[in-house]
Amino acid sequence: MELTVTQENLARALTAVGRVASTKTQLPILGNILLRTDNNRLLVAATNLEIATTQYIGAKVAKPGAITIPARLVSEFISSLPKESVDLK
């Protein structure tokens, strides 16, 4: 997966979706956020098995793909970046 998005849009989507991701659960995957490309968009999604939320943001996708990553870790990292384009590989 290779894509480029703006830091502002990605941080906003991660913050909204990250509220749903559980931090204390017996299923560690519920603390993760799904990032998946969809044509020229990036899907950002999370669930806690009671509520699910998704956000789509515009992206320049070079290679399609999907990954789950810890919600808190990625949200804090992206928020600390300067307000420029972010390349994800």
C-alpha positions as CSV (number, residue, x, y, z in Angstrom):
1,M,0.0,0.0,0.0
2,E,1.4,3.4,-1.0
3,L,-0.6,6.6,-0.9
4,T,-0.4,10.3,-0.2
5,V,-2.9,12.3,2.0
6,T,-2.9,15.6,3.7
7,Q,-1.9,15.6,7.4
8,E,-5.0,17.7,8.4
9,N,-7.5,15.3,6.8
10,L,-5.8,12.2,8.1
11,A,-5.5,13.6,11.6
12,R,-9.2,14.6,11.6
13,A,-10.3,11.1,10.4
14,L,-8.1,9.3,12.9
15,T,-9.4,11.4,15.8
16,A,-13.0,10.7,14.9
17,V,-12.5,7.0,14.3
18,G,-10.1,6.6,17.2
19,R,-12.8,7.4,19.7
20,V,-14.5,4.1,18.9
21,A,-11.4,1.9,19.1
22,S,-11.3,0.2,22.5
23,T,-8.1,0.5,24.6
24,K,-9.0,-2.0,27.2
25,T,-10.4,-5.2,25.7
26,Q,-9.7,-8.9,25.6
27,L,-9.5,-8.7,21.8
28,P,-6.4,-6.6,20.9
29,I,-7.6,-6.0,17.3
30,L,-10.4,-3.8,18.6
31,G,-7.7,-1.3,19.7
32,N,-6.6,-0.9,16.0
33,I,-7.8,1.2,13.1
34,L,-8.2,-0.2,9.6
35,L,-6.6,1.8,6.8
36,R,-7.7,0.5,3.3
37,T,-7.5,2.1,-0.1
38,D,-10.6,2.4,-2.2
39,N,-9.9,3.8,-5.7
40,N,-8.7,7.4,-4.9
41,R,-9.9,7.4,-1.3
42,L,-8.6,6.1,2.0
43,L,-11.0,4.3,4.3
44,V,-10.3,4.8,8.0
45,A,-12.5,2.5,10.2
46,A,-12.8,1.1,13.7
47,T,-15.2,-0.9,15.8
48,N,-15.7,-1.9,19.4
49,L,-18.3,-4.6,18.5
50,E,-21.1,-2.3,19.6
51,I,-20.4,0.7,17.4
52,A,-18.5,0.9,14.1
53,T,-17.4,4.1,12.4
54,T,-15.8,4.8,9.0
55,Q,-14.4,7.9,7.4
56,Y,-13.3,8.4,3.8
57,I,-10.7,10.9,2.9
58,G,-9.2,11.8,-0.5
59,A,-5.9,10.3,-1.3
60,K,-3.4,9.8,-4.2
61,V,-3.1,6.0,-4.3
62,A,0.0,4.5,-5.9
63,K,-0.5,0.9,-4.7
64,P,-3.8,-0.4,-3.2
65,G,-3.7,-2.3,0.1
66,A,-5.0,-2.5,3.7
67,I,-3.5,-2.6,7.2
68,T,-4.6,-2.3,10.8
69,I,-2.5,-0.3,13.2
70,P,-2.9,0.7,16.9
71,A,-5.3,3.6,17.1
72,R,-3.5,5.6,19.8
73,L,0.0,5.2,18.4
74,V,-0.9,6.3,14.9
75,S,-3.2,9.2,16.0
76,E,-0.5,10.7,18.2
77,F,2.1,10.3,15.5
78,I,0.1,11.8,12.7
79,S,-1.0,14.7,15.0
80,S,2.6,15.6,15.7
81,L,3.6,15.9,12.0
82,P,3.7,19.3,10.2
83,K,0.6,20.2,8.2
84,E,1.9,18.9,4.9
85,S,1.3,15.9,2.7
86,V,1.9,12.5,4.4
87,D,3.2,9.6,2.4
88,L,2.2,6.2,3.7
89,K,3.9,3.0,2.6
